[in-house]
């Protein structure tokens, strides 16, 4: 199936030393997984090559939107956009991913964040619980 043209972002593929300092993981931004009838979702993926196969080790929503049909109410729409801060693997530790999410539900906005840490025994990045990002004003 060809990639959608025009209405959606092109995917961005990169290499990061994320799981192990000796091997690159493949990162993919803006992978459109669902669209149509007021719904749009694009994911952020991290893939690892193991035993000559690609394995998805992290898959989370990067952009998402739901806009109901006209007449269904103005406060029922949802928009979400996340950005990701990637910490590379070191000699002793695997890397990690921090997700910062901005959520807008019917005009009510919230900012959330969570960490993804490599779980070697599971072979995936496991997410932490969502939390509110710390702001300089929060320390007062």
Secondary structure as GFF3:
##gff-version 3
##sequence-region A 1 140
A	DSSP	beta_strand	12	20	.	.	.	ID=ss1
A	DSSP	beta_strand	23	36	.	.	.	ID=ss2
A	DSSP	beta_strand	39	50	.	.	.	ID=ss3
A	DSSP	beta_strand	53	66	.	.	.	ID=ss4
A	DSSP	three_ten_helix	74	76	.	.	.	ID=ss5
A	DSSP	beta_strand	78	87	.	.	.	ID=ss6
A	DSSP	beta_strand	96	105	.	.	.	ID=ss7
A	DSSP	beta_strand	108	119	.	.	.	ID=ss8
A	DSSP	beta_strand	124	127	.	.	.	ID=ss9
A	DSSP	three_ten_helix	136	139	.	.	.	ID=ss10
###
